[in-house]
Amino acid sequence: MHTPSETVSGIDSDMVGGTGPETAGGTDPETAGWSDPATSGWAGPALASLLERVSVTADEVGPRFPLYADRDSGSWKSTSRGSWTGGFWAGLLWWRALSSGDPAHRAAASDGTQRLRYWIRQDTATRGLVLWYGTALAAGPGGDVAADRLRAEAARACLAAYEGEWGLVPWGDAFGGPRLLARADGVPGLVPLLACAPDGGDGGSSEGSRSSASSGDGRGSGRAAAYGHLTRHLDLCLSEDPPRPAWQARPHGTWAACAEPAPGWSRTAAWLLLGTADGLHRLGDDDRLREAAGRLAALRLAPGARLVPPAQDGCPLGPVDTSAAAIEAVAALKLATLARAAGDGPEGDRLATRGRLILRRLTEAHQSASGALLDGCYDAGRGLATHHELIWGDFFLAWGLAILTGLTEPFTM
């Protein structure tokens, strides 16, 4: 992500925004669920190692939020309030708590979630990343009542920020720069967060938000806002090939392409796939969403696509981005669930195979002995953290492995 943010330990975060062919193919022999002995044989130890890494990280950063770590020393750059990645750290703390059952781990996870409250009133579409992924495990399987209230409050605030004239929650000005942007990384998390919003916004121009997000198709205001936000981003991003991740609003309802992030950015398709899968699950089957999911899957989840994408297309000698691969693995498992539920077993099996192959490649080729997912790329254009452990990479790897080991289901979040 190319966003300015808070000051981080050792660097000002406004500067924060394996390379051989990796192809997938073949048929998955196991189609009767996610957890099986063959998969658990490698996924279980990989998840355990990653959760041990969470404990080491927690001891290092204390009350701060980890952002990215050096691949050699393992030392973290951290932020005081979490920036756009704080929800992933809270989520990792909850993965650890749910896995261990340790009351001390649960207390740490609950505290991590509550420390995200600051972001409810910040003008940024990345509230979806922060406040959905930071509360979903807590409010769901964690049974944390305070987290459930925090999520509801966050959902109302995001619904209030929906601008019907533009059909989206704007990117916002919390990190500086133009406010009226549509960016691919403003989609994930915000779709399910809006969809679960109680009727009516909270704060700001809530009356306008409710009226502009109303729908005659039975979706209700939060669901209508989620659908509008998702389809606006899909229509813009997929209007070019390769998809362009960022657009700026112009007068008279028009949009202009932004130069950064550039088309070919590794996380464009990943974030959009994740948001589209959540849209299909929470908003119901829809032709526009199914078409978008198919186009995005053809780009990144087809058998010939690299399991770990380059950080920037067109730069074959540049870094890869394991964090994008981890996101795509979770999206593939979500889409596999949807395909199977729709009666398309072969497509479900193909997508499940793809998700497993990505996760196995990540654990075998990119996970360190300490459990860290290495070779994530924060910002290739700026040369920032280009072969590093990224907190969201760890989070999505943990999520994928948790699915394969039976700790959770794809749509738990």
C-alpha positions in Angstrom: 0.0 0.0 0.0 1.3 3.4 -0.9 0.0 5.5 2.0 1.5 8.0 4.4 0.7 7.3 8.0 1.9 7.8 11.5 5.5 8.0 12.5 6.9 4.5 13.0 9.8 3.4 15.1 13.0 4.1 13.1 11.4 5.6 10.0 8.7 8.0 9.1 5.8 6.0 7.7 4.8 8.4 5.0 7.7 6.7 3.3 5.9 3.4 3.8 3.4 2.9 1.2 12.4 -16.4 -4.2 12.0 -15.2 -7.8 11.8 -18.2 -10.1 8.7 -19.3 -12.0 6.0 -20.5 -9.7 3.2 -22.2 -11.5 0.3 -24.3 -10.3 -1.6 -27.1 -11.9 -3.0 -30.5 -11.3 -6.0 -31.8 -9.5 -6.7 -31.9 -5.7 -7.2 -35.5 -4.6 -9.0 -34.3 -1.4 -12.4 -32.7 -1.9 -14.2 -33.6 1.3 -13.5 -30.6 3.4 -10.5 -28.5 4.3 -8.8 -30.5 7.1 -7.2 -33.9 6.2 -4.1 -35.8 7.4 -2.0 -35.0 4.4 -2.6 -31.3 4.6 -2.4 -31.1 8.3 1.0 -32.7 8.2 2.5 -29.5 6.9 -0.1 -26.9 7.6 -0.3 -27.6 11.3 3.4 -27.2 12.1 3.5 -24.1 9.9 0.7 -22.5 11.8 2.2 -23.4 15.1 5.5 -21.9 14.1 3.7 -18.7 12.9 1.8 -18.4 16.2 5.1 -18.8 18.1 6.4 -15.9 16.1 3.3 -13.9 17.2 4.4 -14.4 20.8 8.0 -13.2 20.1 6.6 -10.2 18.2 4.3 -9.3 21.1 7.2 -9.4 23.5 9.2 -7.1 21.3 6.6 -4.4 20.4 4.7 -4.2 23.7 1.8 -1.8 23.3 2.8 -0.7 19.8 1.6 -2.3 16.5 4.1 -4.2 14.3 4.2 -3.1 10.7 7.1 -4.9 8.9 10.3 -6.7 10.0 13.8 -7.1 8.6 14.3 -10.5 7.1 17.7 -11.0 8.6 17.4 -9.5 12.1 13.6 -10.1 12.5 13.4 -6.6 14.2 10.1 -4.8 13.7 9.2 -1.3 12.6 6.1 -0.4 14.6 3.5 2.2 14.9 1.8 3.8 17.9 -1.8 3.5 16.7 -1.5 0.7 14.1 -1.9 2.7 10.9 -3.9 0.8 8.3 -2.4 -2.5 9.5 -3.5 -2.5 13.1 -6.4 -4.8 12.6 -4.1 -7.5 11.3 -2.0 -7.5 14.5 -5.2 -7.7 16.6 -6.4 -10.5 14.4 -3.1 -12.4 14.9 -3.4 -12.0 18.6 -6.9 -13.6 18.3 -5.6 -16.5 16.2 -3.1 -17.2 18.9 -5.7 -16.9 21.7 -8.2 -19.2 19.9 -5.5 -21.7 19.2 -4.0 -21.8 22.6 -7.0 -21.2 24.9 -4.6 -19.3 27.2 -6.5 -16.6 29.2 -3.4 -14.4 29.0 -3.4 -14.6 25.3 -7.1 -13.8 25.2 -6.6 -10.7 27.4 -3.8 -9.5 25.1 -6.0 -10.0 22.0 -9.0 -8.2 23.6 -6.8 -5.3 24.5 -5.4 -5.2 21.0 -8.8 -5.0 19.5 -9.9 -2.2 21.9 -6.9 -0.1 21.0 -8.3 0.2 17.5 -11.1 2.4 18.6 -9.2 5.5 17.5 -9.8 4.6 13.9 -13.6 4.7 14.1 -13.6 8.4 13.5 -10.7 8.7 11.1 -11.6 9.6 7.5 -10.3 6.5 5.6 -11.7 3.6 3.7 -9.0 1.5 5.3 -11.2 1.4 8.3 -12.4 -1.8 6.7 -8.9 -3.4 7.0 -8.5 -2.1 10.6 -12.0 -2.5 12.1 -13.2 -5.6 10.3 -10.1 -7.8 10.6 -9.4 -6.4 14.0 -12.9 -7.3 15.4 -14.2 -10.3 13.4 -12.5 -13.1 15.3 -13.0 -11.3 18.6 -16.8 -10.7 18.1 -17.3 -14.1 16.4 -15.5 -17.2 17.7 -13.9 -15.2 20.5 -17.3 -14.2 21.9 -15.9 -10.8 23.0 -18.9 -8.6 23.8 -16.9 -5.4 23.8 -15.5 -6.2 20.4 -19.0 -6.8 19.1 -20.0 -3.4 20.2 -16.9 -1.9 18.7 -17.6 -3.5 15.4 -21.2 -2.3 15.4 -20.0 1.3 16.1 -17.4 1.1 13.4 -20.0 -0.2 10.9 -22.4 2.7 11.6 -19.5 5.2 11.2 -18.5 3.7 7.9 -22.1 3.7 6.7 -22.3 7.4 7.6 -19.3 8.0 5.5 -20.9 6.5 2.4 -21.3 9.2 -0.3 -24.2 8.3 -2.6 -23.1 10.9 -5.3 -20.0 8.9 -5.9 -21.3 5.4 -4.8 -18.6 4.6 -2.3 -16.9 5.4 1.0 -14.1 7.6 -0.2 -10.5 6.8 0.4 -10.4 9.7 2.8 -7.8 12.2 4.0 -6.5 10.5 7.1 -3.2 9.8 5.4 -3.0 13.0 3.4 -3.5 13.5 -0.3 -6.8 13.7 -2.3 -9.8 12.6 -0.4 -12.1 11.5 -3.2 -10.2 8.5 -4.4 -11.4 4.9 -5.2 -8.6 2.4 -4.4 -8.5 -1.4 -4.5 -7.2 -1.5 -1.0 -10.2 0.4 0.2 -12.5 -2.6 -0.6 -11.5 -5.5 1.6 -13.0 -5.5 5.1 -15.2 -2.6 4.3 -17.7 -4.7 2.3 -18.5 -7.1 5.2 -18.3 -4.2 7.7 -20.9 -2.1 5.8 -23.0 -5.2 5.2 -23.4 -5.9 8.9 -24.1 -2.2 9.8 -27.3 -1.7 11.8 -29.8 0.5 10.0 -28.7 4.1 9.8 -25.3 5.8 10.0 -23.7 7.3 13.0 -22.4 10.8 12.9 -21.7 13.1 9.9 -24.4 13.3 7.3 -26.1 10.1 8.4 -29.5 11.0 6.9 -27.9 11.6 3.5 -26.0 8.4 3.8 -29.1 6.4 4.7 -31.1 7.8 1.8 -28.4 7.5 -0.8 -27.6 3.9 0.3 -31.2 2.8 0.3 -32.2 0.1 -2.2 -35.4 -1.3 -3.5 -33.9 -4.7 -3.9 -34.2 -5.7 -0.3 -30.6 -5.2 0.6 -31.2 -2.6 3.3 -29.0 0.5 3.8 -25.8 -1.2 5.0 -26.0 -3.9 2.4 -26.8 -1.4 -0.4 -23.8 0.7 0.6 -21.6 -2.4 0.6 -22.9 -3.4 -2.8 -22.4 0.2 -4.1 -18.9 0.5 -2.7 -17.8 -2.8 -4.1 -19.3 -2.4 -7.6 -18.0 1.1 -8.0 -14.5 -0.1 -7.3 -14.8 -3.1 -9.5 -16.2 -1.0 -12.4 -13.4 1.4 -12.2 -10.5 -0.9 -11.6 -11.6 -3.5 -14.2 -12.2 -0.8 -16.8 -8.5 -1.2 -17.8 -6.4 -4.3 -18.5 -4.4 -4.9 -16.3 -6.7 -3.5 -13.6 -5.8 0.0 -12.4 -5.9 0.1 -8.6 -6.6 3.9 -8.0 -8.9 6.5 -9.4 -9.7 10.1 -8.5 -13.1 11.7 -8.6 -13.5 14.6 -11.0 -16.4 17.1 -11.6 -19.7 15.9 -13.0 -19.3 12.4 -11.8 -16.3 11.5 -13.8 -13.1 9.7 -12.7 -9.5 10.0 -13.7 -6.9 7.3 -13.5 -4.2 7.7 -10.8 -0.6 7.0 -11.6 0.1 5.3 -8.3 -0.2 2.5 -7.4 0.5 1.6 -11.0 -1.4 -1.1 -12.9 0.4 -4.4 -12.3 0.7 -3.7 -8.5 0.7 -7.1 -6.8 -2.1 -6.5 -4.4 -4.7 -5.1 -6.8 -6.3 -8.3 -7.8 -5.7 -9.9 -4.4 -7.7 -7.2 -2.5 -10.4 -7.1 -5.2 -10.8 -10.9 -5.1 -11.2 -10.9 -1.4 -13.8 -8.1 -1.4 -15.7 -9.8 -4.3 -15.8 -13.1 -2.5 -17.2 -11.4 0.6 -19.7 -9.6 -1.5 -21.0 -12.8 -3.1 -21.2 -14.4 0.3 -22.9 -11.5 2.2 -24.9 -9.8 -0.5 -26.1 -12.8 -2.4 -25.5 -14.2 -5.9 -25.2 -11.4 -8.4 -24.3 -11.4 -12.1 -21.9 -8.3 -11.8 -20.1 -9.8 -8.9 -19.8 -13.3 -10.5 -18.4 -11.7 -13.7 -15.9 -9.7 -11.8 -14.8 -12.7 -9.7 -14.3 -14.7 -12.9 -12.2 -12.0 -14.5 -10.0 -11.6 -11.4 -9.7 -15.3 -10.9 -8.5 -15.7 -14.5 -5.8 -13.2 -13.8 -4.4 -14.7 -10.6 -6.0 -18.1 -9.8 -5.7 -19.8 -13.1 -3.5 -22.9 -13.2 -0.7 -21.2 -15.2 -0.4 -18.1 -12.9 2.6 -17.8 -10.6 1.8 -18.9 -7.1 3.7 -15.9 -5.7 3.2 -12.8 -7.9 5.9 -10.3 -8.7 5.6 -7.1 -6.6 5.1 -5.2 -9.9 4.2 -6.8 -13.2 6.8 -6.1 -15.9 9.7 -6.2 -13.5 10.8 -9.9 -13.8 14.0 -9.3 -11.8 12.3 -7.4 -9.1 11.0 -8.7 -5.8 8.0 -11.0 -5.3 5.2 -10.3 -2.9 4.3 -13.2 -0.6 1.6 -11.0 1.2 -0.4 -10.8 -2.1 -0.1 -14.6 -2.5 -1.4 -15.2 1.1 -4.4 -12.9 0.4 -5.1 -14.7 -2.9 -5.0 -18.1 -1.1 -7.7 -17.0 1.4 -9.8 -15.6 -1.5 -9.4 -18.8 -3.4 -10.7 -20.8 -0.4 -13.6 -18.5 0.0 -14.5 -18.7 -3.7 -14.1 -22.5 -3.5 -16.7 -22.5 -0.7 -19.1 -20.5 -2.8 -18.6 -22.7 -5.9 -19.3 -25.8 -3.9 -22.4 -24.3 -2.3 -23.7 -23.4 -5.8 -23.3 -27.0 -6.9 -20.1 -26.5 -9.0 -17.9 -29.1 -7.4 -15.2 -29.2 -10.1 -14.7 -25.4 -9.9 -14.7 -25.6 -6.1 -12.1 -28.3 -6.1 -9.9 -26.4 -8.6 -10.0 -23.2 -6.4 -9.4 -25.2 -3.2 -6.4 -26.8 -4.9 -5.1 -23.4 -5.9 -5.4 -22.1 -2.3 -3.6 -25.2 -0.9 -0.8 -24.9 -3.5 -0.2 -21.3 -2.7 -0.1 -21.9 1.0 2.2 -24.9 0.7 4.6 -22.9 -1.5 4.6 -20.0 1.0 5.4 -22.4 4.0 8.0 -24.4 2.1 9.8 -21.6 0.3 9.2 -18.4 2.2 8.5 -19.2 5.8 11.5 -18.8 8.1 12.5 -21.2 10.8 11.1 -18.7 13.3 7.7 -18.8 11.7 7.8 -15.5 9.8 6.5 -15.2 6.3 9.4 -13.5 4.4 9.6 -11.9 1.0 6.7 -9.6 1.3 7.0 -6.3 -0.6 5.6 -3.2 1.0 6.4 -0.7 -1.8 8.6 -1.8 -4.7 8.5 1.6 -6.4 10.0 3.3 -3.3 12.3 0.4 -2.5 10.7 0.1 0.9 10.6 -3.2 2.8 10.9 -5.2 -0.4 11.9 -8.6 1.0 10.4 -8.3 4.5 8.0 -9.9 6.9 4.8 -7.9 6.6 2.2 -8.1 9.4 -0.7 -8.6 6.9 1.2 -11.3 5.2 1.5 -13.2 8.5 -2.2 -12.6 9.2 -3.4 -14.0 5.9 -1.0 -16.9 6.0 -2.3 -17.7 9.5 -5.9 -17.5 8.2 -5.3 -19.8 5.3 -3.5 -22.3 7.5 -6.2 -22.1 10.1 -8.8 -23.0 7.4 -6.7 -26.0 6.3 -6.2 -27.3 9.8 -9.9 -26.9 10.8 -9.4 -24.1 13.3 -11.8 -21.9 11.3 -13.9 -21.7 8.2 -13.3 -19.4 5.2 -16.2 -17.1 6.0 -15.5 -16.8 9.8 -14.3 -13.4 8.7 
